[in-house]
Structures are given as structure tokens and as C-alpha cells.
Amino acid sequence: RPAENGSARPMTPTLDARPSAAPAGKATRSTSARPATRRPPPASPHLITNVATTDATLTDVEMLEHIHTGLDHRNLLPDEHIVDAGYTCAELMISIQSDFRITLLGPLRIDNSPQARTSSGFARAAFTIDWDNHRVTCP
């Protein structure tokens, strides 16, 4: 059907179109030119949110496997998962990669080892890590 301005552009109703209430005695008509499916442009990020209620004593690290298992059951596992420091530790970053094939990205936790606190021995900051070449240089 031609649009109001005389062009022959087709109008596609959306799946979420709802009839509107008109004042008594007035006729209404609603049309929508939006496509029936809504997909983000290819350059848009794909965000997945997972919500869980837990005891206050449960740490973020303890929840991450549960989160990924839930996403896996719904076929929504990401290639990369960007997290805050509450979710990162070396062991978890390796296990998430091997168990779910997800690259866990986030800042490493502050070194609170006895060596770092007392400035004796070698703390994590004393080591140089070359991530690209998989090489660690010891002090």
C-alpha cells in the first residue's frame, strides 16, 4: 500500500506493535515502518547478562564456572568474557579457557602475598611476563 506521501515504500508491522487507545469518537490508525526483526548493527557489541543471587560469603571466582555453565546450557557462551578483578586469578583464567574455550579478560588482583607485604623475597611484580611469546623472566 502506498505511504501517505505517495511513495510506494512497503510498510512492515513490528512484532511489538500494540493498538493505542483513542479519545472517544476519534478514529486512530497505527502503522510502523520498522523491520519485524531487530538486530544490532555488526559493529555493536554483543552483551550477555547473567544474574544470580548468592550468599554473601560466596566469592565472584566461585560463581564464574556456574555462570559459564548456565550460558553453555543456553548456547550463549562468548569467545571472550571481560570481567573485573574479582573474577580473575591465574588458575581460573587457565581453567575457563580449557573447560569452556573462553578467554577471560580482566585486571589481575593486587599481589598480597607475604613477599609483597614484607618486601622480602620475590613478589609477582619482580617477574616480567611476555604474554605474546609465553615467556617469564625471573629476577
Stockholm file with secondary structure:
# STOCKHOLM 1.0

chainA/1-139         RPAENGSARPMTPTLDARPSAAPAGKATRSTSARPATRRPPPASPHLITNVATTDATLTDVEMLEHIHTGLDHRNLLPDEHIVDAGYTCAELMISIQSDFRITLLGPLRIDNSPQARTSSGFARAAFTIDWDNHRVTCP
#=GR chainA/1-139 SS CCCTTSCCCCCCCCTTCCCCCCCTTCCCCCCCCSCSSCCCCTTSCCCCCCCCCCCTTSCHHHHHHHHHHHHHHTTCCCSEEECCGGGCCHHHHHHHHHHHCCEEECCCCCCCSHHHHHTCSCCGGGSEEETTTTEEECC
#=GC SS_cons         CCCTTSCCCCCCCCTTCCCCCCCTTCCCCCCCCSCSSCCCCTTSCCCCCCCCCCCTTSCHHHHHHHHHHHHHHTTCCCSEEECCGGGCCHHHHHHHHHHHCCEEECCCCCCCSHHHHHTCSCCGGGSEEETTTTEEECC
//
